[in-house]
Amino acid sequence: MTISFDRVTKEYPGGVVAVDDFSLEIPTGSLTVLLGSSGSGKTTLLRMVNRMVEPTRGRVLIDGDDIKNQDPTKLRRSIGYVLQAGGLLPHRTVVDNVATVLRLNGVDKREARHTAREWIARVGLDADVANRYPAELSGGQQQRVGVARALAADPQILLMDEPFGAVDPIVRTELQDELSRLHHELGKTVVFVTHDIDEAFRLGDEVVLLQEHAHIAQRGTPEQILAAPASKFVRDFIGSEVRTMTMAEHGGRLVVFDGSGQAVGVISDDDDAAATGTQ
């Protein structure tokens, strides 16, 4: 499904403007990242899609239909939503957490649990996790459960608000890889909010970098933004001078260094030819 923001503005009491005259079309099946620092309006935009936030002016459309004409509860149940903290119900087991939206949509309890168990496996969790409670899970496991719950009802749109920000770097990378795999397999329209430039560039088909009031500083593929930052703001935000990579051979292996001279990785033998070609 295509999501369109048509000149949306959000003003809060006291004249506080979170979003100012924002327009953007998010293509069907894409993974679009809204990237920006705290206060840039990215979460406000995300929550406009499921009517958790109503615009003061302008329209949000899904496949050309203005969502203000839809029942908010039904709309939210048709859209997957993943939060940073997971948002799991602590008094329910994992399988019942994942089955929540299915049950709300009238699916029989047995069928809902069966579907939930399939999704638990699909996001890379062991079957025995299904009968545990959220407090018994690691942060990474809780986030996988959150993704499973968001996808269990087969929504065509998935909203993700800083979903991996509270886990350690290794687990975060694993979750990013899992999301990329699921997006490739399922073809959902994903809107992903983050303040982390590395995460944005790792995941996004398109990245939309926001300044204050959700003014678009630049949009494009990660490669386009890295290759041609549109302004000083963009250059400063992405740290382009630090992201200049060099390589040197040490002990028969290619070691990658960033612009500050810090080693950031090693190129394997299988990648040597490709790496040399891009040096």
C-alpha positions in Angstrom: 0.0 0.0 0.0 1.2 3.5 -0.8 1.2 6.1 2.0 1.0 9.8 1.1 1.5 12.8 3.3 -0.2 15.8 1.7 1.0 19.0 3.2 0.4 17.8 6.8 1.0 20.2 9.7 0.8 19.3 13.4 0.5 22.1 16.0 0.2 21.5 19.7 -1.3 23.9 22.3 0.8 26.9 22.9 1.8 27.2 19.3 4.3 24.4 19.3 4.8 23.1 15.7 6.0 19.5 15.5 5.4 19.1 11.8 5.2 22.0 9.3 3.7 21.5 5.8 5.2 18.0 5.2 4.6 16.1 1.9 6.0 12.7 1.0 4.9 9.6 -0.9 6.0 6.2 0.4 5.8 3.6 -2.4 4.1 0.3 -1.9 6.4 -2.4 -0.7 9.3 -0.1 0.2 11.2 0.2 3.5 11.4 3.9 4.0 13.4 5.3 7.0 12.4 8.6 8.6 15.8 9.7 10.1 16.3 12.6 12.4 17.3 13.8 15.9 14.9 14.1 18.8 12.3 16.7 18.1 12.5 16.5 14.3 8.9 15.3 14.0 9.6 11.8 12.8 7.5 9.9 15.4 4.7 12.4 15.0 4.6 11.6 11.3 4.7 7.9 12.0 1.7 8.1 14.3 -0.3 10.1 11.8 -0.4 7.0 9.7 -2.5 5.0 12.2 -4.3 8.1 13.5 -2.7 8.0 16.9 -1.9 11.7 16.0 -4.3 13.7 14.0 -2.8 16.4 11.7 -3.9 20.0 12.4 -3.9 20.6 8.6 -3.3 18.4 5.6 -4.1 14.8 4.7 -2.7 11.3 5.1 -3.8 8.9 2.4 -3.4 5.2 2.0 -3.8 4.0 -1.6 -5.4 7.4 -2.3 -8.0 7.2 0.4 -8.0 9.9 3.2 -7.6 7.9 6.4 -9.7 10.5 8.3 -12.7 8.8 6.8 -11.8 5.4 8.4 -12.7 4.2 11.8 -9.5 4.7 13.9 -9.8 1.4 15.8 -10.2 -0.6 12.6 -7.4 1.3 10.9 -5.0 0.6 13.8 -5.8 -3.1 13.7 -5.1 -3.2 10.0 -1.6 -1.7 10.5 1.3 -3.4 12.3 3.0 -1.2 14.9 6.3 -2.0 16.7 7.6 0.2 19.6 11.0 0.5 21.1 9.9 -1.0 24.4 8.0 -3.8 22.7 4.7 -2.8 24.3 4.0 -6.5 25.3 1.3 -7.3 27.8 3.2 -8.5 30.8 0.4 -10.8 32.2 0.0 -12.7 28.9 2.2 -15.4 27.5 4.2 -14.8 24.3 1.8 -16.8 22.2 -1.2 -14.8 23.5 0.6 -11.5 23.0 1.3 -12.4 19.4 -2.4 -13.5 18.9 -3.8 -10.3 20.4 -4.8 -8.5 17.1 -6.0 -11.7 15.6 -8.4 -12.3 18.6 -9.5 -8.6 18.4 -10.3 -9.2 14.7 -12.6 -12.1 15.7 -10.3 -15.1 14.9 -11.0 -18.2 16.9 -8.6 -18.6 19.8 -7.2 -22.0 18.6 -6.6 -20.7 15.1 -5.1 -17.4 16.5 -2.7 -19.3 18.7 -1.7 -21.6 15.8 -1.0 -18.6 13.6 0.9 -16.9 16.5 3.2 -20.0 16.9 4.0 -19.9 13.2 5.0 -16.2 13.5 7.1 -16.9 16.6 9.1 -19.4 14.6 9.2 -17.1 11.6 10.9 -14.3 13.5 13.6 -16.7 14.7 12.4 -17.7 18.1 12.4 -21.2 19.6 9.0 -22.9 20.0 9.4 -23.1 23.8 9.4 -19.2 23.9 5.6 -19.3 23.2 4.7 -20.3 26.7 6.9 -17.8 28.5 6.0 -14.4 29.8 7.7 -11.2 28.5 9.6 -10.7 31.8 11.3 -14.0 31.1 12.7 -12.9 27.8 15.8 -10.9 26.8 15.4 -7.5 25.2 16.1 -8.9 21.8 13.6 -11.7 22.2 11.0 -9.2 23.3 11.5 -7.2 20.2 11.2 -10.3 18.0 7.9 -11.0 19.7 6.8 -7.4 19.0 7.6 -7.9 15.3 5.7 -11.2 15.3 2.7 -9.6 16.9 2.7 -6.7 14.4 2.8 -9.1 11.5 0.5 -11.9 12.7 -2.7 -10.3 11.3 -1.0 -9.9 7.9 -1.1 -6.1 7.7 0.1 -4.5 4.5 1.7 -1.6 6.4 4.2 -1.9 9.2 5.2 1.1 11.4 8.4 0.8 13.5 9.3 3.5 16.0 12.9 3.1 17.1 12.2 -0.6 17.6 15.8 -1.8 18.2 17.2 1.2 20.2 17.1 -0.5 23.6 19.2 -3.6 22.8 22.9 -4.1 22.6 24.8 -3.6 19.3 25.2 -7.3 18.4 21.5 -8.1 19.0 20.6 -4.9 17.2 22.4 -6.0 14.1 20.7 -9.4 14.2 17.3 -7.8 14.5 18.1 -5.5 11.5 19.1 -8.5 9.5 15.9 -10.3 10.5 13.8 -7.3 9.5 15.6 -7.1 6.1 14.9 -10.7 5.5 11.2 -10.4 6.4 10.8 -7.3 4.3 12.3 -9.1 1.3 10.0 -12.1 1.8 6.8 -10.3 2.6 6.9 -7.1 0.6 5.1 -5.0 3.2 5.2 -1.2 3.1 7.5 -0.4 6.1 8.0 3.0 7.7 10.9 2.9 10.1 11.8 5.7 12.5 15.4 6.1 13.9 17.9 8.7 14.9 20.8 6.3 14.1 22.4 7.0 10.7 24.1 3.6 10.5 20.7 1.8 11.1 19.0 4.0 8.5 21.6 3.3 5.8 21.7 -0.4 6.6 17.9 -0.8 6.3 16.4 1.8 4.1 15.4 1.5 0.4 15.0 5.3 0.8 16.1 7.5 3.7 14.3 10.8 4.5 16.5 13.0 6.7 14.5 15.5 8.7 15.4 18.8 10.2 13.3 20.6 12.8 9.5 20.7 12.2 10.0 17.7 9.8 11.4 19.8 7.0 13.1 17.4 4.6 16.9 18.1 4.5 17.4 15.3 1.9 15.8 12.1 0.7 17.3 9.4 -1.4 19.0 6.0 -1.3 21.8 5.7 1.3 24.2 5.7 -1.6 22.8 8.9 -3.0 23.0 10.7 0.3 26.5 9.5 1.1 27.7 10.4 -2.4 26.2 13.8 -2.6 25.0 15.4 0.7 22.6 18.2 -0.1 23.8 20.7 2.5 26.1 21.3 5.4 23.3 20.1 7.7 23.3 16.7 5.9 27.1 16.5 5.8 27.3 17.2 9.6 24.5 14.8 10.4 25.9 11.8 8.5 29.5 12.6 9.4 30.6 12.2 5.8 34.2 13.1 6.6 34.3 10.3 9.2 32.8 7.8 6.9 35.6 8.0 4.3 37.0 4.5 4.4 40.5 3.3 3.6 42.1 -0.1 3.5 45.5 -1.5 4.3 47.0 -4.9 4.3 48.1 -6.4 7.6 49.2 -10.0 8.0 47.8 -10.9 4.6 44.3 -9.5 5.3 42.7 -6.2 4.3 41.8 -4.1 7.4 39.3 -1.3 6.9 39.9 2.1 8.7 37.5 5.0 9.1 38.5 8.6 8.5 39.8 8.9 12.1 42.2 6.0 11.6 40.2 3.6 13.7 40.0 0.0 12.5 36.3 -0.9 11.8 36.5 -4.3 10.1 38.4 -6.9 8.1 37.6 -7.9 4.6 37.5 -11.7 4.1 39.5 -13.5 1.5 36.4 -14.1 -0.6 35.7 -10.3 -0.6 39.3 -9.2 -1.5 38.7 -8.8 -5.2 35.6 -6.8 -4.7 37.1 -4.7 -2.0 40.2 -4.0 -4.0 38.0 -2.9 -6.9 36.2 -0.3 -4.7 39.3 1.0 -2.9 
